[in-house]
Structure formats: structure tokens, C-alpha cells
């Protein structure tokens, strides 16, 4: 293989790897960077700059560790090679992560007899995307652990309160239904990496069992609005309870009945999120004599989770439920 072809392959390999190269002159305490490496540090390319100038670009929290490793590299017992990962602060104050691999060449001796570092080669790679992905994974793992603990608490609460307010023979059915509603919420949240879900998707996912093959039974109306995970969970559970009651006793218990779910933002006293459930054309409504876990979900869980206000009216013409809350407590910008 010719020297020319070898050089071409080396250049191609460096380009594919995204490497920038630098040459260190320890006798003059300078470093010369190629175009790519100079871009990483926002320094002039292909001309010597002081090592101090380059080190000034290193993030203050990383600089001491980097300089300590460089000192070890230049020490008499050095293996002549190090690999360091650190941050660089750009002029616009953004952060860049780089991996720098350095090798030093010794020639002769210092006055004390130690080997004298003369030159060094540095290969530098931008690993910002990798570090951001790593950080995201760490965040998601922590979020998963946190939400798993919260989920266990929610399930325990559902089991405890369902047992208190349900006849023993109906416990399994009621408990399973409520776990299914909770699971529906979680599945949609997982699809959005635990960040948000839209109000439209939340409402439709909970009403899907009651709208399949029954066009027009449930009307959805409202703007595109992203809900944060906490509000989506509580509102979703409330919609499930309302739907369950409507199927048993309300508008969805007869073919003529229908439900309207509407939501929006009102701006009279600051931005306020409003969602309403209205039943129409159903059988005459009567206020329940006993208030169980479902009533707590519809009233207390929905309101307390978003610091909002719930109104529940058992009007003879149809159940009307609404939730109002500060938009900042409910919304999540996607």
C-alpha cells in the first residue's frame, strides 16, 4: 500500500470519527489545533496558542481534574497516554462535551534527571450528543423509579378505598375497572416518555370502550392542549368514573343518551383551564344516596392534584361536572 493511499485512508478515518487533532509543544508551552479541534474550543486554527488559553475554555468544575491528569501525564512515572472527558464553555455560554486523548513524547532529561516532555499529540472528539442522551436516560430511570413508588401508593389507595365503599362480591370487578383506567393513563404517558399527553387523546382513550361502533354518543370539543403527567392522571381517573356511572345509570345507559366533553382556556382572571362533562337525553338523574370512592375521585382527586375547583351537579336532565384550575398547574408545553 502506497504512502499516499495510507494517508488518504487515515484522513478519511479521522473525518468519519469526527476527530480534531492538536500538536503540543511543551518546550514553548503551546498547542496548535486543526480546523475541527479549533472549532471545539473556538480558538484560531493552525497557529500556536498558549496551553493556558486552551485551558481557560475548560468548564471551571472540570478544570482542576483535567490539569491534574495532565500533570500525571507529564510525570516521570507516566505511561505517556491519558483520556479525559470534560466540558467546554462556548462564547454563547452553551456547553460542549469533549473526549480528549493525549499522548506525550519524552526526549532527554530535565535538570533533576526526570524525562523531559517535548511534544504531544491530542485527538479530540465532540461527545455532546452522547452525554445529552446519557443524561436523558439517567433522568428517565430516576423518573421511572419515582413514578413506580407513586404508582404503588395510588394502587394501594384505590384498593383500600374500593374495599371500604364496595360490597365484597363486587370488589374484584370495581378494583379491576379502576386499575384498567389507571393503566390506560400510564400507557399513553409512556408513549410520550412520561412528559405529557393532549386533552383530546386523554378523553378519547378513556371513552373509546363506550364510543366504538356508536358514532355520536360522545362529543369531544376543545383546542389542542398538552397536559402534564400529574393532571392527566387525575383527570383521566375522573373521566373513567364519570363514564362508568353514565353507562350504569346515566346518558350512556340508553341509546338516545349522549355525553359532551369540552375543554378550553378562559382568560378573565388569569389563564384558567376548564373541562366540562355534560350528559344529555338520558334517564332522569337522582343524586346518589351514598358517596363512595368514585365520588372522591371525581371531586377530591381531580381538584387537589391541580389546586382547582370541581363542580358536580346531579341535574334531573343530566349530570354536569366541571373542573377549573390555573393553566400553569395543568398544562405542559410539548
Secondary structure as UniProt FT lines:
FT   HELIX           3..17
FT   STRAND          19..25
FT   TURN            26..29
FT   STRAND          30..33
FT   HELIX           35..41
FT   STRAND          49..50
FT   HELIX           51..55
FT   TURN            56..57
FT   HELIX           60..73
FT   TURN            76..77
FT   STRAND          81..89
FT   TURN            91..92
FT   STRAND          95..109
FT   TURN            111..112
FT   STRAND          115..126
FT   HELIX           128..165
FT   HELIX           168..170
FT   HELIX           171..191
FT   TURN            192..195
FT   STRAND          196..198
FT   HELIX           199..211
FT   TURN            212..213
FT   TURN            215..216
FT   STRAND          218..221
FT   STRAND          226..228
FT   HELIX           229..248
FT   HELIX           251..253
FT   TURN            255..256
FT   STRAND          258..266
FT   TURN            268..269
FT   STRAND          272..280
FT   HELIX           293..296
FT   HELIX           297..301
FT   HELIX           302..304
FT   TURN            305..307
FT   STRAND          309..315
FT   TURN            316..317
FT   STRAND          318..326
FT   HELIX           327..330
//
